[in-house]
Amino acid sequence: MLNTARKSALFLVTCGASAALAAEPTYQWRYYRPSNTGIQGDYCDAIWIGPDNDPWIGGYEPGFEEGGIAKFVQEENRWINISNVDYPEIGHPEQTGISRVRDITADAQGNLWMGTGRGVLKFNPNIGPASLKRYGAENSPWPGGWVTNIEIAPDGTIWASGYSTVWGGGGLMRFNPQTSMWTFLSDQRPERLAIQPKPSGGYYVWAAEGPGSIGTTQRYDSTTQAWTTIPSTNGNPRNLPGSACVDSAGNMWIYRVLPNNFDAVLDCLRPNGTWVGVATPPGGGADPLRTTGPLQAVAVQNGQVWRFNGTSWIGLGDWGNSNWTYDVAQDSNGGVWACGVGGAAKRDPTTGLWQRYRVTNTSQFDFFNNDLTIDPATGHVWACANAGTGAGGMTQFDGTRWIGYNQLTYGLGFSWPFPTDNSESVYFRPSTGDIVVNPMFNGSSQLSDNAWTSLPGGSSTVVQYVEDSTGRLWQLGEYFSLSYWTGALWNNVGIAAWGAQLRADPDRPGTIWAHAGYEVVRTDGNYRFSRTIDDFPELTSQSDTIWGMAVGRNGIAWLGCSVFLGAGGSGGGLIRLDANTGAYSLMTYADGWPLPGNYVTPWVVTPDGRVWMTYTNTYQSFDGGLCWYDGTNAGAFPGPVDGAMQWGGLPHTQINDLEVREIPNGYELWMSCLSRGIAVLTVQYPPSLLGDMNCDGIVSVGDIAGFVLALTDPTGYAAQFPNCEIQNGDVNSDGVVSVGDISTFVALLTN
C-alpha cells in the first residue's frame, strides 16, 4: 500500500522566497545543430556571391538530410542560417536531397533560384525566410528529380534542368515570372545549361553533359523556339564545365571536340559561333568553372584552383579538397571561393592564403552533445562536441557565433590537446570563469585564458561537475566516485554505484546534491545526508532505481524512480525528499498521479517553482516528452514519435543534460537532445505581475528593494525600473501602493 498521507504532501512545492504568481507564460523553441549553425554542413555544393561580396553557401548534413543555405557576414564573422531545421518550406528531412542545394542563380529582382534534390527553391535575401518558396512535383509539372543547374535568360525566364532519381524523373523546366507558371519541356535534354545571347537578338539555351561524358549537345533558339542537335564531331561544342559559363561579353566556355572526334579541349565559343582558342588549362580541363569577366574565369582541377586572365592560366593553390570540388566563385575584390566535400574556403587576394570554413570552426558541430554548461552572467554556452574521428572536443557559443575546440579549427578556434576526439562533461566555474572539462577517459582539465591545466587524480570518466556556494569544484564520476578539488588533489567522499546527476544546493553553504541510481546524497564533505533505495519501503533494491534528481530550495529534492508492483509489473514514482527533516512523500503512476506518462526523470527546479522532468510511457523508450509540475498543475511538451523530425516543440525525448539560464521575465531551458543537438525552450511571464517589482517574471526576494522604493520614493522607482509600472506594488489590488500591501507581499514571498 502507498502511504496516502505522504502522497498528499506532494502538492506543496517548496521554493523558499521564489514563488511565482499564477500566470501562464509563453513558450518558444529554438535549436542549435550542425545543420542550422555556421556553414550548415561539411557537404557544400554551391556558392553565390552577393552584391556585398559576402557568400551564400549551400550546405547540408547527409546523414540527417538537414541544411539549406547560409550567408557568411565576413565583416562580423557571423552566419545567417536558412535551414530546414527551422523553416518547413525548405522540406522535410525524410525526403532525401530536399535540403541539398546544387546550384544558386540570382535574377534581376534579387531572388535566388536554387536547384535541390527535389525541385527548385526560391528565396529573396532582402525579404528573408518569409520569401521561401519550393517548386516540386507536388505543386508544379516538375517530375520530382534532382535539379542540378539553373540559368536565367535575358527575358527573365528561369530554366532548370536535372536528372531522374528513384523518387522522380528529370528533364528540363522553364518558369515564366509573368505568369508564375512552370512548363515541363522534355526529359531528353542533357542536364547542364548555359544561356548565350545571339548577335541578332534573343538567346540560345545550350544543354550538354559535364566533362568526361560523350554525347550530343542541344541548342534552343528563343526566336524560332526550336531545338537543334549538334553531333559530337570535330570542331563542335560538347561538354559544359559548370554553372555560369557565359561571360559578360557573351563568350561561352565549353569543351570543343578535337579532330579525332573523341577527345575535347576547353575553349570559348563567341556569340557568332567562332572559337577563341584559349590556352589549355593545366591538366587539360577544369570542372567546375565560373566566368568572372570578358574571357576571364576561375576553375578547379583536382582541388587546384586556377584563374584565366584573358591570356593565360594562373595557379591559385589548393583550396583544401583534391577530389570533390562542386563550385567556385570570385568576388569583386578578386577573392576566390571554392566549396565541396569538406566545407568551403576563400583565397585572400592580397596574401594568397586560403581560409577554410567547416562545421568544426563555424558551427555547433555535434548532434549528440554529451553535456553543456552556461555562464549565467554573459549567457555564453559550452558543450561537449564531436564532429567525427579526429575532429572533436568542445564548442562554445557567445550568443552570435560558435567557436570550436578541436583539431580542425584552421586558425578560427582553439586547440584540443587531448588524445581523444570527444568530451564527457563540461562545466563553467562561476567563481573563476574557468572551464573544466573531462576529455573522454582522460580525467579533468581546466581552461583558463585559453591555457589548459590538468587537475590530476579523480575519476577518469566524469558524469558532471558543479561548484558549491564557496567555490569548491566537485565531480561525480564512475564507480563510487564523488569528490571535491582541494587545490592539489581530489578528495573522494564516495557514493554508491555509478554517478548520474550532480547539483549545487541553493541554500546550504558549501553543499551539493548527487545521485547514483541506488543512493542520493546531500553533503559538504563533512555533513552528509544520504538515502538509498532501501530507505524507501515502497521500493525494492532488487528491481527499483533512482534515475532523476531536481534540487529545490530549503533542502528539498525531487527524485524520479521506478516502483515494482509485484505481479502488476512496475510504474514510475516521484519522491519529494526533505533533507532537513528526513521526511519524504511518494506519488506514483499506479496511484493516479497528475503527470503525463508512466515514468518521470526530474532535472531542475526553476525560479517559478516548477519541477521540470522528462517522461516516458514505456520503460526505457522514447515515447514521452518534457513536462513540468508545480505541486498542483502539470504541463507537457510531447516529443516526436520514434524521434522523427518535427518543427517546433521538443525535438527528441532522450535528454542528456538540462540547464537553466535566468532571463528577464523568465528563464531558458537548455537541453542536450541526443541526435538533435541542443534545444532551448524559453519560458517568459507577463512583465506586469503584481508584486513583480523588478519585472523579471517572478515574485522573489529580488523584488524587495523595488517594493520598498515604490512605497517610499515612487519617482526613484520609476527611474530605476523604467519598464515597470508602479501599480505592480499594489499587491492587494486596492488601487493604491501603500503599507497595506506589505502583508500581501510577504505572503507572496513566503507562501
N, C-alpha and C positions, 0 to 999 in steps of 0.2 A: 504493500500500500504506500502511496505517496503521502507525504506529510502536507496536508492541506493548509495548515497554519503557515508553514514555510512558504508554500506556493503563493498565498495571498500577499505576502510581504513583498513579492517581486514587483508589485505595481507601484512601488516608490523608488524612483530613480534619484539617487543622491548625487548632486553635483556641487555641493557646497554653495558658494556665493556666485553661481553662474547659471542660474535657472532662466531659461528663455521664456518670454511671453508667448502666449498661444497665438501664433500667426503662421500662416502657410508660406514657406519660402518658395522661390523659383529655383528651377534646376536647369543646368546647361552642361552639355558634354563636349569635350574636345579630346583629340587623340594625337599621339606622337609615335610615329613608326618610321622605319627606313623609307617607306613608300610615300610619305607625305611631309617629310622634312628634308632640308638640303637639296641635293641633286635628284632625290626620289628614286634611287636605284643605281646599281652598278652596271646596268644594261641601258645604254643611251644610243638611240638610233637616229636622232635628228636634232639639228641646231638651226635656229633663226636669229639673226642679229637685228635688234630693233633700231629705230632712229636714234636712240640714246646710246647706242653701242653696247648695250647690255644684252646678253644672250638669253633666249628661251630654249631650254633643252628638254627633249622628250626622254624621260627615264622611267624605268619600271623594275619591279622585282618579279621574276618569272615564277618562282615557287608559290607566290601568293596572288599573282595576277593583279597587283596593285601598282598604281603610278599615274602618270599623266604628263604634264609639263610643269617646269619650274623656271622662274626668271631669277638670274643672279644679278642683284643690285651691287655692282662691284665697288662703288664708292663707299657703301655702308657695310660691305661684307655680310650681306644677308640674302636669303632666298624667299621669293614669293611662290607659294606652292598651290598648284591646281591639280588635285589628285582625286581619284575615285574613292579614296578613303573618306573624303569629306563631301564630294559632290556627285550625287547619284546620276546626273545626266551623262557623265563620262561612261558609266556602265558597271555592271555587277561583275566581281572577280570570278564568279563561276563560269563566265564566258571567256575562254582562252583568247588572248590577244586584245581584249577590249580596251586596255589602257596603254597598249604599246603603240607609241606614235612613231611612224616610219618616215613621214615627210611633213614639212611645215612650209606653207607658202602664204604670203600676205597679199590681199587685194588692195585696191585704191582707197577703200574706206577704212583700212586698218584692221580688217578681220583676218585672223589666222585660220587657214584651212588646213586641216591635218588628216593625213591618211593613217588609219589604225587597222588593227587586226580584224575589225568588224565594222567597216564602213568609214564614214567621214565625220570628223568632229570640227565644229566651227566655234571660234572664241575670239572676242574682241578685248584686248588688254586694257583699252581705255574705259570699258564698261565694267569689266570684272567677271566673276563667276556667273552672274545672272545672265550673261550673254551666251553661255554654253548651250550648244545645240548639236545633237547627234543625228546623223542620217544613216540608216542601215536598212536591213531587209524588212524591218517592221514598219517603216514609215516612208519608204522610197522604193523605186524599182530596182535598187541595188540588190543583186542576188545573195549578198552576205559574205563574200570572200574577203581576202586581205588586200587592203588598199596600200600600194607602195609608192605611188607617185601622184602628185597634184600639180597642175600648171594652170595659170590664169592667162587668158587670151586678151588681146587689145580691146575686144568688145565687152570685156568684163565677165565672160562666161568662164566657169570653172570646169576643168577637165580632170577626171580622176580615173586611174587605172589600177588594176590589181590582179591577183591570181586566185584560183579556186582553192578551197580547203575542204576538210571533211564537214565543215558546218555551212558552207555556201560556195556558190560559184563566183568566178572572177569575170574580168572583162573591162569595158570602157564605159564611163558615165560622163554626162555633161549636165551642169547646173546653170540655169538661167536666172540671175538675180532679179530680173524684171518681172518674171512670173513666179519666182520661187518654186520652180518645177525642175525635177531631175528627169533626164531621158537616158534610158539604157540603150547604148549604141551597138555593142557587139561583144561577144565572148571570144572573138577570134583575133584580137589585136594584141601585139606584144605589150608588156606591162610598163616599160619605161617611155616617158613622154618628153617632148621638147616642143615649144611653140616658137616659130620663127616668122618674122614679118616678111611679107612679099614686097619686092620692089615696086610693083604696080598697085599696091594697096591690098588690104586683107592680110591673111596669115596662113601659114602651114602648121598643121599638127603632125609631128613626127612620132611614130610609135616603133620602138625597136627593143631588142633584148639587151641585157647588160653584157659587159666584156666576158669573153670565154664561150659565149653561145654563138652558134652559126645558124642563121635563119634569114628570112627576108625582112626588109624594112618597109613600113607602110606610111603613106603620107596623105593627109587630109587637106583639101583646098577649101578655105572658107568661102571663096567666091562661087565655085562650082558645087560645093558641098559633096564632093566625090572623093573616094579613096583610090590611091594608086599604089600598086605593089611594086617594089623595087628589088630586083633579084640581087643576091649576094655574089656579084661578079666584079671583075677588075674595075677599079675606079669608083665603085658605088659605095654609098654610106651603108654601115651595117649595125654597129653597136653604140649605144649611148652610155657614157661613163658616169652618169649620176643625175641628180636634180639640178635645175638652174644651169643648163648647159648652153644657153644662148646669151651672149653678152649684150651690152647696151648699144652696140653698133649692128646688131642683128647677126653676128657670126655665131655659128653653132658648132660646138665641139662634138665630134662624132668620129668613130673609127672608119677609116677608108680601106676598102678591100684592095690587096696587092695583086700584081699580075698573075700570081699562081692560083688566084680565085679561092684561096683558103685562108692565108694569114691576113691580118689587118693592122693598121698603124693609126695612132691617134692623130687627128688633124682638125682643121677648122674649115667649115663649109660656109662660104659667103652667102648672103641672101640671093645673089644672082646665080647661084649654083656652081661657082668655081671654087677650087680649093686654094687655101692659103699656102700650105706646105710648111707647117710649123716644125720646129725641131722635135725629134723623137724624145719622149721623156726617158729618164734613166730607168732601166728595167724594161723599156718597151711600151709601157702603158700606165694607166692610172685609173683608180676607182676607189672612192668617189672623187668627183671633180665638181668644182663650182666656179663660175666666172666671177671676176671682180672688176672688170672694166673692158674696154675695147681690146680684144686679143690678149687679155690677161686672165689668169686663173690660178687657183690653188687646188692641189690634188694630192692624193696619198697613194703610195705603192708600198705594200708590205710594212705599214707603220711609219714609213719615212714620208715626211711632208715636203712638197715641192711647190715653188711659185714660178709661174711663167710671166716674164716681164714684157712680153711682146717680141722678144728676140731669143731668149734662152731660159733654161730651167735653173733655178737657184735652190739648193738644198736648205731646208729649214730645220732639219733634225727629226728625231723620233719623238712622237708625242707621248708614247708610253705603251702602245699595244701594237705588236708587229703583225698580227694576223686578222684582227677583227675590228676594222675601222668602217663606220657606216655613214659618216657625214663630216664635212669640212666647210668652214666659212671664214670670212675675213671682215673685220670692222673697218670703219672709215679712217682709222688711225694706223692701219696696217697690222693690227693684232690678229693673229690667226688662231682659230678654234678647230679642234678635231674631237670626235667622240666615237664611242663604240663599246665593246665589252671592256669594262674597267673604268667606266665613267667618261670624263671629258678633260680636256687640257687647253690652256691658252699659251700661245707664244708671245712674249713681250717683244714688241718691235724694236725697242731700244737695246735691251740686254741680250736678246736672242734666246732667253731661257724659257723653258716650258714649266707651267704650274699645273699640277694635276688636281682635279676635283672628283672625289669619290664619296661613297657613303661613309667611309671611315674618317673623313675630315670635314664633312659638311652636315651630317645628319645624326639623328638618334638611330644608331646603326644595328639595333637588335630587335627582334620580335619576341624574345624570351628573356627579358631583363630579370636577373635573379633578385635584385634588391635596389632600393632607391632611398635617397635622403634629401632633405631640404634645409637651406639656410632660411630661417624664419624672417630675418631682417631684410634680406635682398630678394628672397624668392628664388635664388639660384638652386638648381637641381642637379644632383649627380646620380648616375645609375650604372650598375654593372651592365656591361655590353660586350657582345662578341659578334663580329661580322664574318667569322669563318676561321679556318685553320690559319694560325699565324697572323691574325688580324683582329685582335680583341683586347679588352681590358676594361675601359670605363669611358663614360661620356658625360659631359657637363652641358647644362642649358642655362644661359644667362638671361633668359627671357626673350631674346631675339634670335640667337644663333646657337647651334650645337657645336661643341668643341670635343675632339677626340683625344683619348689617351690610349694609344695603340702603336703598332709597328708600321702603320701605313698612313701617317699624317701629312707627309710631303711638305713639312715645314709649317703647316697651318694648325698644328695641335701640339700635344706634349708626349713625351716618351712613356713607354710602359716597360720598365726594365726587369721584368719577371719572366721566369721560364714557363709561362702559361698564357693562353690566349683568352682567358675569362677570369672573372672575379665572382666570389660567392656572396660577399656582403660589403656594404659601403656605408660610411656614416660621417656627417658633418658635425664637428665638435663646437658647440656654441661658445664654450669658454675660451677657445683659442682661434677659431676659424679654420682649423686644420681639417684635412680629410683623412679618415682611417679606412683602410680597405684590406680585404682578405683576397689576394690573388689565389685562385683555386689551388688548395692543398699546400699553400706556401705561407701559412701563418699571417701575421699582421704587420702592415707597414703604414707609415704616416706621411702625408704630403703636406709640406709647409713651404710656402713661397716657391712652389714648383720644384722642391727638392725632396727626395724620398729618404726616409729613415726607418730602419727596421725596429719593430717592437718585439724582441725575441722571446721565445717561450710561448706559453699559452697553447691554444688548440691550433692544429694545422688547418682545420676547417672551422670557420666561424659562421654561425647562423645569423646572428645580429650583434650590433654594438649599440651602446647607449651611454650617455653621461648622466650621472646623478646631479642633484642640485648643488653639490660642492665642486663639480668639475672633474670628478674621478671618472675615468673611462672604464666601462665594463664590457666584457664579451661573453656571449653564450655560444659554446662550441659543441662539438660532438662528444659522445661517450662521457657523461657525468661531469662536464666542464662548465662551470660558471665562475668567472674570475674578474678581478679588477686590477688595473695597471698601477703599480706603486711608483713608477718612475724609472725602475730598473728591471722589474720582472712582473709577471702576472701572479697574483695571489688567488689560488683556487679555493672557493668556498663550497663547491660541489652542488650537484643537482642530480636527481635520479633519472636515468635514461638519456635519450638523445634530445638536445635542445630544440625548441620550437619558436618561442617568442620572448622578447626582452623589451621592457618599457621602464621609463623613469616614473617614480612615484611623484605626483604633482604637489604633495603636501609635506610628507615626512622628509626631513633633511638627509641627504646622502643615501637615499634609499631607492631600490629598484624592485621591479617585479619580473619574474621569469617563470616560464612553464616548460615542461619537457615530457608531455604526454602522461606520465604517471604521477608527477609531482608539480605543484605550483608553490613558488617561494616569494616571500617579501623579505628583503634583507638589506642591511647596510654594511655587512661584513662581520659585525658582532651580533647585533639583534637579528633574529631570524624567526619569521612566521612561516610555517610550512603545512601544507595539506596534500595528502596523497589520495589516490583512488580509494584506498582502504578506509580513509576518514569520512567517506560519504556512504552511509549504509545502503542508500538506494542504488549504488553502483557496485560492480564486481570487478576486481583486478584481473579476473580470468578472461574478460571479454571487453570491458569498457575502457575508455581512454579520454583524456582531455585533449582537445585539438584546436582550441582557440582561446584567446585571452584579451579582454579590453579593460584598461585601467581607468577608473574614475577618481573623483575626489573623496577625501575623508576615509581613506583606507578601503575603498570598495573596488572589487574586481569582478568582472563578468566572465564566466567560463562556459565554453561550449563543450558538450560531452556526448557520448553515446550511453544509452541506458538499456541494459539487457532485460528483456521482458519475458524470459522463460520460453515456453512453447510459442508464445506470441511473437517471437523474434526480437527486434530491437528498434529503437527510435531515438530521436535526439532529445537532449536536455539542455537547459540553460540555468546555470548556477549564479546566484548573486552572493558573493562571499565578502564578509566584513572582517578585515584583518584586525581591527581594533577590539572587537568583541569575540571573534571566532564564530559568530552566528552565520548561517547561510540559509538560502532559500533555493528551492529547485522547482522548476516547472518543466513539463515535458510535452512533446508532440502527442504522446498517447493520452495525456490528460486534457487535451484540447487547448493548447496554447494559442495565443493570437498571432503567432508568427507565421510567415509563409514557409512552406517546405516541411520536411521531416527532420532535418538536421541543420544546425547553425554553427558557424565559426565566428566568434566575436573578434573584432580587430581594434577598434578605437571607440572612445567616448568623446564626443565633440562638445564645443562650448555651449551648445543649446541643450545639452543633456541627453542627446540621442546616443544609443549604443548601435554602432554600425557593424553589420555582420554579413557574411556570405551564407547562403542557404542552398541546400540541395533537397531533392525529393527522394532520391535513391542513394544509398550509401556509396560513397566514393565515385559518384558520377558527376556529369556536368550539366544536369538538367534543372539547375536552380537559377540563382542570381544574387543581387545585392539587396540588403534590406536594412531598415532601421527600426528601433524600438525605444519609446520614451517612457516606458513604465505603464502606459495605458494604450497608446495607439502604435500602430506599425505601418510601414510603407515599404514597397518593394520596387526594384528595377530588374525585371527578369532578364536573364542572359539569353543569347540565341541558342536554339536547339542544336545540339551536337557541335556547337562552336561555329556555326555558319556566319558568314559575313552579313552584317546589317548596318544600316545608317542610323546613328543616334542610339542612345542607351548604352548599357553595359556591353562591351564587345566580346567578353568571354567570362565564364563563371570561375575559371581557375585563377585565383589571385595569389601571387607570391609575396606581395608586401602591400600595405596600405598606410599612407602617411597623411597627416593633416597639416594644412597651412592656413592660418587665420588671415582673413582679408576684411576690409570694411564691409559691415553689414552681414558677415557670414564667414564662410570658410571654403576651402577646396579639399577634396579627397583625391590624392594622387595614388594611383593603383598600377602595379605591375601585373598586367593581364597576359598570362603566358600564351604565346602565338599571336598576340595582338598588341605587343609593345606596351606603351604607357597610356592609360586613360585617366582623364581628370574630370571629376564631377564638381561643378561649382554650385554651392548652396548659399543663396542670398535671401535675407529677410528684408521686408519693407523698412526703410530708414526712419519711419515716423512712429515707432513703437513708444507708447507711454512709458516713461522711466528709462528709455534708452537714450541717456543724455549725450553720449558721445557718438551716437548714430553708427555703432558698429554691428547692429543687428541682434544684440543680446542685451539683457539686463544683468549687469555684473558689478563687481566691486570697482571696476574701471569707470563706472558712471558716477561714483560718489562725488568726485571733485566737480564734475559738471553740474550735479544736482545742487550742491552747496552754492556754487557760483550763480545758478539760476535763482535761488532763494534770496541771495544777498546782493548780487550785482547783475541784474538782467543785461545791462549794456556790455559788461565784461563777458558774460556768457555768449552773447550774440557775436562778439568779436572773436572769441576763441573757437566757437563752433558755428561758423557762418552757414553751414548747410543743414543745421538742426533747428527745429522750431522750439521756441520757449514753452509751447504747450506740451512738449514731451515731459516736462516736470509736473504736469497736472495729473499725477498718477491716480488720484481718486476721482478724476473726471467731474470736479465740481465747478469747473470754469475758471479757476484761478490757481496760480502756483503759490502755495503758502505752506506754513508749518504743518497744516493739516495733512499734507501729502507725505510727511515723513514716515508715519507708521505704515502706510501702504507701501512705500518704497522699501522699507526694511523688510516687510513681509515678502515682497517680490525677491529680494536678495537671498532670503534665508529659507523660504518655503516654495 
